Structure formats: structure tokens, C-alpha cells
């Protein structure tokens, strides 16, 4: 008698488990928030944007990147030019920046220079990387998050990129110092395109 009762209880529990599984298939439990695409950090002066521009940007590149090289100094110079051209300030996160580079070092070092130069960052989706297949296609595209104004294309001079490509570690200091003081127009050119929002 005890065996029959025990079998009835086990079969009852088993039956409830099957019903629960079947019910779950008809009404699946949501697995989380559905993504609606990237949500970038809120621009302007607010509690999320309290960073301060480094007083020693050279030292900050060295601390963050591990060394200072011409590629990250070039990124810093481009970042500073972008802040000037868009009349914004470091760390306000008002810009969308896409860095088009071959996906390998030393080209990717430019992204760290852009971070130090603008206060934007990859983790907040203010700076994104996109791959290109040739040195001649390297450029940085920047626009305001609100869509106002032009899209800037900051295109490093191919002659300069060829000069700093495939250099030894011993040459980095000298090349970085040169990049720091060179005329901006010898490093890169700035192109202005009308944004789609401006055209509407």
C-alpha cells in the first residue's frame, strides 16, 4: 500500500513538471531588455560628465597607453582640433567619433589619443572603431550628437603616416615630440560635410 501511494505521488509530481514545461513553451518568459540599438552617453553638463581634462596630457597618454608614440599624439591633436571646431569642451560627451583604421597596432593607438584629447571614450560609445584595409583610408569622422552642424572628416596626411609607420621603439620619443609641435596642417586636413539633419 505504501509503495502504491509513493508511486502515485511521484507520478503526480512528474505530471505537474510536464504541464509546467508545456505551459512555458506557450508563454515563454522574457529573457531581458530588448536592445533598441546603441544608447550613447548624455551630453553636456550633468552629474555623469564630471571628468576633468588632464593637466599633463603627455603623462596621461603614457599612464593610460603605456608609452607615448606618434600615433597616440596624432589622435590627441585630432581630438583637440575637434573640440575647437565644434566649440565644445573636454569631457562634455557632445560628439560622436568614429575612428577608421586598420585593426592592428600602431594604428589603433590613435583611439587612445582621441580619448585623452576629447574626454570621450569607447565604453560610453562616444568613440567607436571601424576597420579599413589601407593606410590611405584612415580617417576620423566626427559629428555633434544632436546632429547640428557639419560632419567633420579629419584625414591624416598620407606622407606623415608613411613617415611614422614601422618605426622602432627607440624612435618613438623623437617622433612623438615632432608630432606635438608640427603644424596641424602638416599632420591632417579637415573636410566639412553637411550632415543629413542639416540638409532636411
N, C-alpha and C positions, 0 to 999 in steps of 0.2 A: 504494500500500500504506500509506504514511504517513497519507494522507487517511482511509482506512478505519479505521485504528487510532484516529486522533484523533476521528472521529465516534463510534466505539464508546465511547471514554472519556467524551465529552461526554454521550452518551445515558445512559450508566451513572450519571453524577453527577446528571443531570436526573431519572432514575428514582428514585434514593435520596431526592432532595428531595421528590418526590411522596409517597413512602412515609412520610417524616417528617411531612409535613403531615397526611396521613390518620391517622397514629398519634396526633398531637397532638389531633385532633378527638375521638378516642375517649377519651383520657385528658388532659383539659386541665390545664395547670399552674396551681396555685392562685395567685391574684393578691395575696395578702396576708392579714393577720389579719382575721377576720370580727368586726365590731363587735357587741357584746352590749349596746349602749346606753351611756349616759354613765357613766364611772367617775370619781367625784369624789375630790378630794384627801383623803388620810388625816388624820383629825382628831387633835388632842391634841398633847402634847409629843413631838416626834420630829425627826430631822435635816432633814426637809423644811419644818418650821414654825419657823424661827428669826428671823422678822422681828420688828422692834421697833415699837411704837406711836410715831407721830411726837410729839415733844415740842411742836412747833408745828403743830397740825393745820390752822390757818388758812393758814399758809405752805405747807404740804404740798398743800392744795387748790389754791392759786394756782400752785404749781410744776407739779402734775400736770395741772390742768384749763386753766390759762392765765389764769384770773381767779377771784375769789370772788364767787359770786352766791347769792341766797336759795334757789335750788333745790338747789345742792350743799350748802349749810349745812343745809338741811332733811334731806337724805339723811344727813349726818353725825349730826345729832341723832337720827334714827330708828335709825341703826346703833348709837349709844351706848346708846339705850334697849333695843335688842335684846340687847346684851351683858349689861346689867343684869338684864333679865327672865329670861334663860336662865342666869344665873350662870356666864358663861364669860368668857374674856379675849380681848383683841385678838390676831388672828393665829393662833388655835388651829384655825381652819377646822372648827369643830364644827357650824356652822349651814348650812342650805340656805336661800337667799334668792332670791325671785322678785319682781322689780320690775315691776309692771303699770302701764304708762304709754303715752300716745300716742307713737308712734315718730318724734319730732322734738324738736329743742331748743325751749325750755329744759327740757322735762320730763325728757329723758334725762340732764340734768346731775345729777339725783338719784342716778343709779347711781355716779358718781364720788364723791359724798359718802358713799355706803354703803361703797365700797371703803376710803376713808380712815377712816371711823368704825368699821369692824369688822376690817379686815385681811384680809377675804375678797376674792376678785377674780373677774373674768369669765373669765380664762384658765384658772383652776383649776375652773371650773364651780360655784363656791360662790355666785356671783351670776349670775342669768340674767334676761333681759329678756323680757317678754311684752306684746303690744300690746293696748291698749284704745282705744275710739273716742271716749271722752268724758272730760272733766276730772273728772266726778263718779265715774268708775270707777277712778281712780288709787288704788292701794294697794300695800303691800308685804306679802307672805306669807312667814313665816319659821317653820322648824321645826328641831329638832335632827336631825342626820344619822342618829343611832341610833334615831330615831322616838319616843324617850321624851318624855313631857310633851305640852303642847298645841301647836297651830299658832297662831301669833300673826298677826293681821291688823292692820297699822299703817296707819290710814286718815287721810291729811292732811285737815284741816278745809277744807271747800269754800270757806268765807268767806276763809280765809287764802290758798288757791290763787288765788282771784279777785283778791285784793289784790296778788299778786306777778306775775300774768300780764301779758304785753305791756307791760313796763316798759322804759325807756331804759337805755342803758349808764351814764349819769350817775347813775341812781338805785340802781345795784347795791350800792355800798358801804353806803349807809344802810340799805337793805332787808336786807342780809346781817348787819349789826350788830344790827338789830332781831331777826332770826331767832335769832341767837346767844344773846340774853338773854331772849327771850319765855318764858313758862311753857309747859312741854311740852304741857299740856292745851289750850292755845290753838292749838297747831300741828297736833296729831294726836291721835287716840284709839286705844286698844289694845283689840282684841277677842280673846278666847281661845276657840278651838275645840278640841274633843277630836280628837286625831289618830286615824286608823284603827287604828294599832297599839295605842293606849291603849284603844280600845273592845273589842279582841279579848279 
